[in-house]
Amino acid sequence: MNQAQQPTTASRKGYDFGQLTDRIIKAALRVHHELKSGFREIIYQRALALELQAEELDFSREVWIPIHYRGQRIGRHRVDFVVEQG
């Protein structure tokens, strides 16, 4: 089943999430619940990487992605995680 076919979960604000997004959000919430606030970003990234591994999700960290505007590549941006790129 591809992500488009996966059932969705509604958030409290009414947004519908697929199973993959739901798993990522739950992993992030576990990190937040355990660590709370006050640490540097790298600590949360490392903890989230552990949670994503526990979820058996395929991910890459600190990935450069191209940025396009009106069909033209105008730059690139580094994102913290890319999950289940496929």
Gaussian input, Z-matrix of N, CA and C with variables (Angstrom, degrees):
# hf/3-21g

backbone

0 1
 N
 C     1     B1
 C     2     B2     1     A1
 N     3     B3     2     A2     1     D1
 C     4     B4     3     A3     2     D2
 C     5     B5     4     A4     3     D3
 N     6     B6     5     A5     4     D4
 C     7     B7     6     A6     5     D5
 C     8     B8     7     A7     6     D6
 N     9     B9     8     A8     7     D7
 C    10    B10     9     A9     8     D8
 C    11    B11    10    A10     9     D9
 N    12    B12    11    A11    10    D10
 C    13    B13    12    A12    11    D11
 C    14    B14    13    A13    12    D12
 N    15    B15    14    A14    13    D13
 C    16    B16    15    A15    14    D14
 C    17    B17    16    A16    15    D15
 N    18    B18    17    A17    16    D16
 C    19    B19    18    A18    17    D17
 C    20    B20    19    A19    18    D18
 N    21    B21    20    A20    19    D19
 C    22    B22    21    A21    20    D20
 C    23    B23    22    A22    21    D21
 N    24    B24    23    A23    22    D22
 C    25    B25    24    A24    23    D23
 C    26    B26    25    A25    24    D24
 N    27    B27    26    A26    25    D25
 C    28    B28    27    A27    26    D26
 C    29    B29    28    A28    27    D27
 N    30    B30    29    A29    28    D28
 C    31    B31    30    A30    29    D29
 C    32    B32    31    A31    30    D30
 N    33    B33    32    A32    31    D31
 C    34    B34    33    A33    32    D32
 C    35    B35    34    A34    33    D33
 N    36    B36    35    A35    34    D34
 C    37    B37    36    A36    35    D35
 C    38    B38    37    A37    36    D36
 N    39    B39    38    A38    37    D37
 C    40    B40    39    A39    38    D38
 C    41    B41    40    A40    39    D39
 N    42    B42    41    A41    40    D40
 C    43    B43    42    A42    41    D41
 C    44    B44    43    A43    42    D42
 N    45    B45    44    A44    43    D43
 C    46    B46    45    A45    44    D44
 C    47    B47    46    A46    45    D45
 N    48    B48    47    A47    46    D46
 C    49    B49    48    A48    47    D47
 C    50    B50    49    A49    48    D48
 N    51    B51    50    A50    49    D49
 C    52    B52    51    A51    50    D50
 C    53    B53    52    A52    51    D51
 N    54    B54    53    A53    52    D52
 C    55    B55    54    A54    53    D53
 C    56    B56    55    A55    54    D54
 N    57    B57    56    A56    55    D55
 C    58    B58    57    A57    56    D56
 C    59    B59    58    A58    57    D57
 N    60    B60    59    A59    58    D58
 C    61    B61    60    A60    59    D59
 C    62    B62    61    A61    60    D60
 N    63    B63    62    A62    61    D61
 C    64    B64    63    A63    62    D62
 C    65    B65    64    A64    63    D63
 N    66    B66    65    A65    64    D64
 C    67    B67    66    A66    65    D65
 C    68    B68    67    A67    66    D66
 N    69    B69    68    A68    67    D67
 C    70    B70    69    A69    68    D68
 C    71    B71    70    A70    69    D69
 N    72    B72    71    A71    70    D70
 C    73    B73    72    A72    71    D71
 C    74    B74    73    A73    72    D72
 N    75    B75    74    A74    73    D73
 C    76    B76    75    A75    74    D74
 C    77    B77    76    A76    75    D75
 N    78    B78    77    A77    76    D76
 C    79    B79    78    A78    77    D77
 C    80    B80    79    A79    78    D78
 N    81    B81    80    A80    79    D79
 C    82    B82    81    A81    80    D80
 C    83    B83    82    A82    81    D81
 N    84    B84    83    A83    82    D82
 C    85    B85    84    A84    83    D83
 C    86    B86    85    A85    84    D84
 N    87    B87    86    A86    85    D85
 C    88    B88    87    A87    86    D86
 C    89    B89    88    A88    87    D87
 N    90    B90    89    A89    88    D88
 C    91    B91    90    A90    89    D89
 C    92    B92    91    A91    90    D90
 N    93    B93    92    A92    91    D91
 C    94    B94    93    A93    92    D92
 C    95    B95    94    A94    93    D93
 N    96    B96    95    A95    94    D94
 C    97    B97    96    A96    95    D95
 C    98    B98    97    A97    96    D96
 N    99    B99    98    A98    97    D97
 C   100   B100    99    A99    98    D98
 C   101   B101   100   A100    99    D99
 N   102   B102   101   A101   100   D100
 C   103   B103   102   A102   101   D101
 C   104   B104   103   A103   102   D102
 N   105   B105   104   A104   103   D103
 C   106   B106   105   A105   104   D104
 C   107   B107   106   A106   105   D105
 N   108   B108   107   A107   106   D106
 C   109   B109   108   A108   107   D107
 C   110   B110   109   A109   108   D108
 N   111   B111   110   A110   109   D109
 C   112   B112   111   A111   110   D110
 C   113   B113   112   A112   111   D111
 N   114   B114   113   A113   112   D112
 C   115   B115   114   A114   113   D113
 C   116   B116   115   A115   114   D114
 N   117   B117   116   A116   115   D115
 C   118   B118   117   A117   116   D116
 C   119   B119   118   A118   117   D117
 N   120   B120   119   A119   118   D118
 C   121   B121   120   A120   119   D119
 C   122   B122   121   A121   120   D120
 N   123   B123   122   A122   121   D121
 C   124   B124   123   A123   122   D122
 C   125   B125   124   A124   123   D123
 N   126   B126   125   A125   124   D124
 C   127   B127   126   A126   125   D125
 C   128   B128   127   A127   126   D126
 N   129   B129   128   A128   127   D127
 C   130   B130   129   A129   128   D128
 C   131   B131   130   A130   129   D129
 N   132   B132   131   A131   130   D130
 C   133   B133   132   A132   131   D131
 C   134   B134   133   A133   132   D132
 N   135   B135   134   A134   133   D133
 C   136   B136   135   A135   134   D134
 C   137   B137   136   A136   135   D135
 N   138   B138   137   A137   136   D136
 C   139   B139   138   A138   137   D137
 C   140   B140   139   A139   138   D138
 N   141   B141   140   A140   139   D139
 C   142   B142   141   A141   140   D140
 C   143   B143   142   A142   141   D141
 N   144   B144   143   A143   142   D142
 C   145   B145   144   A144   143   D143
 C   146   B146   145   A145   144   D144
 N   147   B147   146   A146   145   D145
 C   148   B148   147   A147   146   D146
 C   149   B149   148   A148   147   D147
 N   150   B150   149   A149   148   D148
 C   151   B151   150   A150   149   D149
 C   152   B152   151   A151   150   D150
 N   153   B153   152   A152   151   D151
 C   154   B154   153   A153   152   D152
 C   155   B155   154   A154   153   D153
 N   156   B156   155   A155   154   D154
 C   157   B157   156   A156   155   D155
 C   158   B158   157   A157   156   D156
 N   159   B159   158   A158   157   D157
 C   160   B160   159   A159   158   D158
 C   161   B161   160   A160   159   D159
 N   162   B162   161   A161   160   D160
 C   163   B163   162   A162   161   D161
 C   164   B164   163   A163   162   D162
 N   165   B165   164   A164   163   D163
 C   166   B166   165   A165   164   D164
 C   167   B167   166   A166   165   D165
 N   168   B168   167   A167   166   D166
 C   169   B169   168   A168   167   D167
 C   170   B170   169   A169   168   D168
 N   171   B171   170   A170   169   D169
 C   172   B172   171   A171   170   D170
 C   173   B173   172   A172   171   D171
 N   174   B174   173   A173   172   D172
 C   175   B175   174   A174   173   D173
 C   176   B176   175   A175   174   D174
 N   177   B177   176   A176   175   D175
 C   178   B178   177   A177   176   D176
 C   179   B179   178   A178   177   D177
 N   180   B180   179   A179   178   D178
 C   181   B181   180   A180   179   D179
 C   182   B182   181   A181   180   D180
 N   183   B183   182   A182   181   D181
 C   184   B184   183   A183   182   D182
 C   185   B185   184   A184   183   D183
 N   186   B186   185   A185   184   D184
 C   187   B187   186   A186   185   D185
 C   188   B188   187   A187   186   D186
 N   189   B189   188   A188   187   D187
 C   190   B190   189   A189   188   D188
 C   191   B191   190   A190   189   D189
 N   192   B192   191   A191   190   D190
 C   193   B193   192   A192   191   D191
 C   194   B194   193   A193   192   D192
 N   195   B195   194   A194   193   D193
 C   196   B196   195   A195   194   D194
 C   197   B197   196   A196   195   D195
 N   198   B198   197   A197   196   D196
 C   199   B199   198   A198   197   D197
 C   200   B200   199   A199   198   D198
 N   201   B201   200   A200   199   D199
 C   202   B202   201   A201   200   D200
 C   203   B203   202   A202   201   D201
 N   204   B204   203   A203   202   D202
 C   205   B205   204   A204   203   D203
 C   206   B206   205   A205   204   D204
 N   207   B207   206   A206   205   D205
 C   208   B208   207   A207   206   D206
 C   209   B209   208   A208   207   D207
 N   210   B210   209   A209   208   D208
 C   211   B211   210   A210   209   D209
 C   212   B212   211   A211   210   D210
 N   213   B213   212   A212   211   D211
 C   214   B214   213   A213   212   D212
 C   215   B215   214   A214   213   D213
 N   216   B216   215   A215   214   D214
 C   217   B217   216   A216   215   D215
 C   218   B218   217   A217   216   D216
 N   219   B219   218   A218   217   D217
 C   220   B220   219   A219   218   D218
 C   221   B221   220   A220   219   D219
 N   222   B222   221   A221   220   D220
 C   223   B223   222   A222   221   D221
 C   224   B224   223   A223   222   D222
 N   225   B225   224   A224   223   D223
 C   226   B226   225   A225   224   D224
 C   227   B227   226   A226   225   D225
 N   228   B228   227   A227   226   D226
 C   229   B229   228   A228   227   D227
 C   230   B230   229   A229   228   D228
 N   231   B231   230   A230   229   D229
 C   232   B232   231   A231   230   D230
 C   233   B233   232   A232   231   D231
 N   234   B234   233   A233   232   D232
 C   235   B235   234   A234   233   D233
 C   236   B236   235   A235   234   D234
 N   237   B237   236   A236   235   D235
 C   238   B238   237   A237   236   D236
 C   239   B239   238   A238   237   D237
 N   240   B240   239   A239   238   D238
 C   241   B241   240   A240   239   D239
 C   242   B242   241   A241   240   D240
 N   243   B243   242   A242   241   D241
 C   244   B244   243   A243   242   D242
 C   245   B245   244   A244   243   D243
 N   246   B246   245   A245   244   D244
 C   247   B247   246   A246   245   D245
 C   248   B248   247   A247   246   D246
 N   249   B249   248   A248   247   D247
 C   250   B250   249   A249   248   D248
 C   251   B251   250   A250   249   D249
 N   252   B252   251   A251   250   D250
 C   253   B253   252   A252   251   D251
 C   254   B254   253   A253   252   D252
 N   255   B255   254   A254   253   D253
 C   256   B256   255   A255   254   D254
 C   257   B257   256   A256   255   D255

   B1=1.4476
   B2=1.5240
   B3=1.3321
   B4=1.4626
   B5=1.5204
   B6=1.3414
   B7=1.4568
   B8=1.5225
   B9=1.3281
   B10=1.4669
   B11=1.5221
   B12=1.3343
   B13=1.4560
   B14=1.5203
   B15=1.3206
   B16=1.4469
   B17=1.5162
   B18=1.3403
   B19=1.4619
   B20=1.5193
   B21=1.3149
   B22=1.4488
   B23=1.5207
   B24=1.3113
   B25=1.4494
   B26=1.5160
   B27=1.3135
   B28=1.4592
   B29=1.5231
   B30=1.3194
   B31=1.4606
   B32=1.5202
   B33=1.3187
   B34=1.4648
   B35=1.5263
   B36=1.3377
   B37=1.4643
   B38=1.5179
   B39=1.3392
   B40=1.4482
   B41=1.5129
   B42=1.3455
   B43=1.4524
   B44=1.5219
   B45=1.3213
   B46=1.4581
   B47=1.5136
   B48=1.3252
   B49=1.4540
   B50=1.5196
   B51=1.3269
   B52=1.4473
   B53=1.5185
   B54=1.3147
   B55=1.4662
   B56=1.5256
   B57=1.3170
   B58=1.4591
   B59=1.5241
   B60=1.3130
   B61=1.4652
   B62=1.5215
   B63=1.3243
   B64=1.4550
   B65=1.5327
   B66=1.3168
   B67=1.4695
   B68=1.5257
   B69=1.3364
   B70=1.4659
   B71=1.5273
   B72=1.3145
   B73=1.4658
   B74=1.5235
   B75=1.3249
   B76=1.4674
   B77=1.5261
   B78=1.3286
   B79=1.4656
   B80=1.5303
   B81=1.3237
   B82=1.4614
   B83=1.5314
   B84=1.3188
   B85=1.4634
   B86=1.5215
   B87=1.3369
   B88=1.4647
   B89=1.5294
   B90=1.3230
   B91=1.4696
   B92=1.5271
   B93=1.3133
   B94=1.4717
   B95=1.5296
   B96=1.3151
   B97=1.4694
   B98=1.5276
   B99=1.3152
   B100=1.4624
   B101=1.5320
   B102=1.3335
   B103=1.4641
   B104=1.5236
   B105=1.3302
   B106=1.4692
   B107=1.5342
   B108=1.3310
   B109=1.4676
   B110=1.5188
   B111=1.3336
   B112=1.4475
   B113=1.5121
   B114=1.3304
   B115=1.4575
   B116=1.5248
   B117=1.3250
   B118=1.4636
   B119=1.5278
   B120=1.3182
   B121=1.4613
   B122=1.5303
   B123=1.3109
   B124=1.4647
   B125=1.5303
   B126=1.3063
   B127=1.4625
   B128=1.5255
   B129=1.3282
   B130=1.4644
   B131=1.5243
   B132=1.3362
   B133=1.4595
   B134=1.5233
   B135=1.3108
   B136=1.4624
   B137=1.5252
   B138=1.3244
   B139=1.4648
   B140=1.5319
   B141=1.3331
   B142=1.4536
   B143=1.5212
   B144=1.3090
   B145=1.4693
   B146=1.5312
   B147=1.3209
   B148=1.4632
   B149=1.5247
   B150=1.3223
   B151=1.4711
   B152=1.5289
   B153=1.3317
   B154=1.4661
   B155=1.5261
   B156=1.3357
   B157=1.4690
   B158=1.5211
   B159=1.3281
   B160=1.4677
   B161=1.5325
   B162=1.3335
   B163=1.4714
   B164=1.5283
   B165=1.3375
   B166=1.4653
   B167=1.5224
   B168=1.3332
   B169=1.4560
   B170=1.5239
   B171=1.3282
   B172=1.4551
   B173=1.5322
   B174=1.3286
   B175=1.4659
   B176=1.5150
   B177=1.3221
   B178=1.4648
   B179=1.5178
   B180=1.3250
   B181=1.4636
   B182=1.5157
   B183=1.3287
   B184=1.4610
   B185=1.5335
   B186=1.3074
   B187=1.4607
   B188=1.5310
   B189=1.3214
   B190=1.4683
   B191=1.5229
   B192=1.3256
   B193=1.4632
   B194=1.5313
   B195=1.3338
   B196=1.4648
   B197=1.5336
   B198=1.3047
   B199=1.4626
   B200=1.5254
   B201=1.3330
   B202=1.4686
   B203=1.5262
   B204=1.2889
   B205=1.4562
   B206=1.5183
   B207=1.3251
   B208=1.4627
   B209=1.5245
   B210=1.3177
   B211=1.4584
   B212=1.5123
   B213=1.3018
   B214=1.4622
   B215=1.5343
   B216=1.3147
   B217=1.4573
   B218=1.5231
   B219=1.3332
   B220=1.4589
   B221=1.5289
   B222=1.2992
   B223=1.4573
   B224=1.5121
   B225=1.3131
   B226=1.4554
   B227=1.5214
   B228=1.3262
   B229=1.4650
   B230=1.5199
   B231=1.3201
   B232=1.4550
   B233=1.5150
   B234=1.3327
   B235=1.4572
   B236=1.5193
   B237=1.3164
   B238=1.4539
   B239=1.5230
   B240=1.3342
   B241=1.4587
   B242=1.5209
   B243=1.3214
   B244=1.4591
   B245=1.5229
   B246=1.3402
   B247=1.4679
   B248=1.5241
   B249=1.3541
   B250=1.4709
   B251=1.5194
   B252=1.3220
   B253=1.4645
   B254=1.5249
   B255=1.3215
   B256=1.4610
   B257=1.4281
   A1=107.81
   A2=117.15
   A3=118.91
   A4=109.56
   A5=115.48
   A6=119.11
   A7=112.59
   A8=117.81
   A9=120.57
   A10=111.16
   A11=117.83
   A12=121.73
   A13=112.40
   A14=118.33
   A15=121.26
   A16=110.12
   A17=116.10
   A18=118.89
   A19=110.69
   A20=116.38
   A21=120.80
   A22=110.69
   A23=115.48
   A24=123.41
   A25=106.75
   A26=117.68
   A27=120.95
   A28=109.75
   A29=116.02
   A30=120.75
   A31=109.20
   A32=115.09
   A33=119.36
   A34=111.65
   A35=116.65
   A36=120.18
   A37=111.96
   A38=117.22
   A39=120.28
   A40=115.65
   A41=118.27
   A42=120.54
   A43=109.06
   A44=117.05
   A45=121.14
   A46=109.88
   A47=116.44
   A48=122.60
   A49=109.52
   A50=116.15
   A51=120.25
   A52=109.49
   A53=116.98
   A54=121.50
   A55=112.03
   A56=117.46
   A57=120.26
   A58=110.68
   A59=116.79
   A60=120.86
   A61=110.43
   A62=117.14
   A63=122.09
   A64=110.58
   A65=117.77
   A66=121.85
   A67=111.32
   A68=116.79
   A69=120.44
   A70=110.18
   A71=117.29
   A72=121.28
   A73=110.53
   A74=116.88
   A75=119.81
   A76=110.86
   A77=117.88
   A78=121.38
   A79=110.11
   A80=116.80
   A81=121.03
   A82=111.19
   A83=116.86
   A84=120.07
   A85=111.75
   A86=117.70
   A87=120.11
   A88=110.24
   A89=116.61
   A90=120.46
   A91=109.50
   A92=116.66
   A93=120.70
   A94=110.81
   A95=116.77
   A96=121.13
   A97=110.89
   A98=116.69
   A99=121.48
   A100=112.39
   A101=117.60
   A102=120.91
   A103=114.49
   A104=116.53
   A105=121.16
   A106=109.48
   A107=117.52
   A108=120.16
   A109=110.44
   A110=115.09
   A111=120.16
   A112=115.79
   A113=118.33
   A114=120.53
   A115=110.37
   A116=115.18
   A117=120.17
   A118=109.04
   A119=115.81
   A120=122.30
   A121=112.32
   A122=118.02
   A123=120.93
   A124=111.29
   A125=118.31
   A126=121.70
   A127=109.99
   A128=117.14
   A129=121.06
   A130=110.93
   A131=117.43
   A132=120.61
   A133=110.88
   A134=116.51
   A135=120.37
   A136=111.27
   A137=116.27
   A138=120.13
   A139=110.67
   A140=116.99
   A141=119.78
   A142=111.04
   A143=117.62
   A144=120.41
   A145=109.98
   A146=117.30
   A147=120.31
   A148=111.55
   A149=116.63
   A150=120.60
   A151=111.53
   A152=117.00
   A153=119.59
   A154=110.62
   A155=116.71
   A156=120.24
   A157=110.44
   A158=116.92
   A159=121.18
   A160=111.12
   A161=116.21
   A162=121.95
   A163=111.59
   A164=116.28
   A165=122.83
   A166=112.03
   A167=115.24
   A168=121.77
   A169=109.22
   A170=115.89
   A171=121.60
   A172=107.64
   A173=116.89
   A174=119.45
   A175=110.45
   A176=114.37
   A177=122.80
   A178=107.02
   A179=115.70
   A180=120.65
   A181=110.54
   A182=114.65
   A183=123.89
   A184=111.55
   A185=114.57
   A186=123.19
   A187=109.24
   A188=115.39
   A189=120.45
   A190=108.72
   A191=116.68
   A192=120.97
   A193=108.87
   A194=117.05
   A195=119.78
   A196=110.99
   A197=116.05
   A198=122.76
   A199=107.61
   A200=115.41
   A201=121.17
   A202=110.42
   A203=115.30
   A204=122.42
   A205=107.50
   A206=115.94
   A207=122.26
   A208=112.27
   A209=113.95
   A210=119.69
   A211=115.68
   A212=117.30
   A213=121.39
   A214=109.69
   A215=114.80
   A216=118.09
   A217=108.24
   A218=115.62
   A219=119.50
   A220=112.58
   A221=116.85
   A222=118.93
   A223=110.88
   A224=114.40
   A225=120.38
   A226=108.46
   A227=114.56
   A228=120.91
   A229=108.46
   A230=116.81
   A231=120.42
   A232=109.59
   A233=115.76
   A234=120.88
   A235=109.04
   A236=116.63
   A237=120.83
   A238=112.25
   A239=116.89
   A240=121.71
   A241=111.02
   A242=115.45
   A243=123.32
   A244=104.58
   A245=116.79
   A246=121.35
   A247=109.55
   A248=114.74
   A249=121.96
   A250=111.54
   A251=115.73
   A252=120.49
   A253=112.92
   A254=117.98
   A255=121.27
   A256=116.95
   D1=126.56
   D2=177.66
   D3=-84.73
   D4=171.60
   D5=-174.22
   D6=-61.76
   D7=-33.16
   D8=179.81
   D9=-64.79
   D10=-27.39
   D11=-177.90
   D12=-90.98
   D13=-10.50
   D14=-175.95
   D15=-71.71
   D16=142.28
   D17=176.50
   D18=-62.87
   D19=155.22
   D20=-177.84
   D21=-106.83
   D22=159.99
   D23=175.12
   D24=-119.58
   D25=131.24
   D26=-179.59
   D27=-86.30
   D28=137.90
   D29=175.88
   D30=-82.96
   D31=172.45
   D32=177.09
   D33=-63.10
   D34=-25.42
   D35=179.96
   D36=-92.09
   D37=4.02
   D38=175.13
   D39=93.52
   D40=3.06
   D41=177.50
   D42=-78.34
   D43=141.28
   D44=176.78
   D45=-97.18
   D46=129.31
   D47=179.23
   D48=-117.57
   D49=141.48
   D50=172.27
   D51=-75.17
   D52=172.70
   D53=-178.10
   D54=-59.66
   D55=-39.58
   D56=-179.69
   D57=-62.67
   D58=-49.22
   D59=179.27
   D60=-61.25
   D61=-40.23
   D62=178.39
   D63=-59.78
   D64=-43.90
   D65=179.82
   D66=-65.51
   D67=-39.56
   D68=179.46
   D69=-66.12
   D70=-44.95
   D71=179.96
   D72=-62.76
   D73=-43.08
   D74=179.09
   D75=-62.74
   D76=-38.82
   D77=177.26
   D78=-62.84
   D79=-44.21
   D80=179.61
   D81=-64.67
   D82=-38.32
   D83=178.26
   D84=-67.38
   D85=-34.71
   D86=175.99
   D87=-63.49
   D88=-41.46
   D89=177.50
   D90=-62.04
   D91=-47.35
   D92=-179.10
   D93=-61.39
   D94=-42.87
   D95=-179.05
   D96=-63.36
   D97=-40.04
   D98=-177.02
   D99=-76.30
   D100=-46.24
   D101=-173.00
   D102=-93.27
   D103=-23.88
   D104=-173.79
   D105=61.42
   D106=-148.59
   D107=-178.75
   D108=-110.68
   D109=166.42
   D110=173.07
   D111=116.45
   D112=-7.07
   D113=-179.38
   D114=-98.40
   D115=163.15
   D116=173.97
   D117=-69.13
   D118=156.61
   D119=-176.76
   D120=-55.49
   D121=-38.23
   D122=-177.00
   D123=-60.36
   D124=-32.89
   D125=178.65
   D126=-64.60
   D127=-44.84
   D128=178.35
   D129=-66.13
   D130=-37.82
   D131=177.74
   D132=-61.93
   D133=-45.22
   D134=-179.81
   D135=-64.19
   D136=-41.64
   D137=178.63
   D138=-65.26
   D139=-42.34
   D140=179.03
   D141=-64.77
   D142=-37.40
   D143=176.51
   D144=-59.36
   D145=-40.85
   D146=177.65
   D147=-64.34
   D148=-40.86
   D149=178.87
   D150=-66.95
   D151=-40.47
   D152=178.79
   D153=-65.49
   D154=-37.30
   D155=174.92
   D156=-62.85
   D157=-43.10
   D158=179.34
   D159=-61.76
   D160=-31.54
   D161=177.06
   D162=-80.37
   D163=-2.54
   D164=-177.72
   D165=58.02
   D166=39.72
   D167=176.71
   D168=-96.05
   D169=140.55
   D170=176.56
   D171=-84.07
   D172=126.73
   D173=-178.77
   D174=-148.28
   D175=159.78
   D176=172.83
   D177=-125.54
   D178=148.00
   D179=179.55
   D180=-109.61
   D181=148.95
   D182=175.72
   D183=49.43
   D184=64.57
   D185=-177.01
   D186=-101.56
   D187=134.62
   D188=174.25
   D189=-86.37
   D190=126.63
   D191=178.91
   D192=-118.95
   D193=145.13
   D194=178.27
   D195=-74.35
   D196=145.99
   D197=176.37
   D198=-111.75
   D199=127.07
   D200=-179.46
   D201=-117.37
   D202=147.35
   D203=174.85
   D204=-137.52
   D205=120.36
   D206=-179.34
   D207=50.45
   D208=43.99
   D209=176.20
   D210=81.79
   D211=-1.49
   D212=-178.60
   D213=-111.35
   D214=134.06
   D215=174.95
   D216=-74.16
   D217=124.24
   D218=-176.71
   D219=-115.70
   D220=-1.02
   D221=179.02
   D222=163.43
   D223=-163.49
   D224=177.43
   D225=-146.21
   D226=162.34
   D227=-176.30
   D228=-143.69
   D229=140.27
   D230=177.66
   D231=-91.97
   D232=126.54
   D233=176.45
   D234=-107.34
   D235=152.02
   D236=-176.67
   D237=-67.94
   D238=-43.92
   D239=-177.42
   D240=-140.68
   D241=143.92
   D242=165.09
   D243=-122.24
   D244=123.40
   D245=-174.07
   D246=-114.63
   D247=131.78
   D248=175.17
   D249=49.44
   D250=56.20
   D251=-175.79
   D252=-63.42
   D253=-32.25
   D254=176.40
   D255=72.21

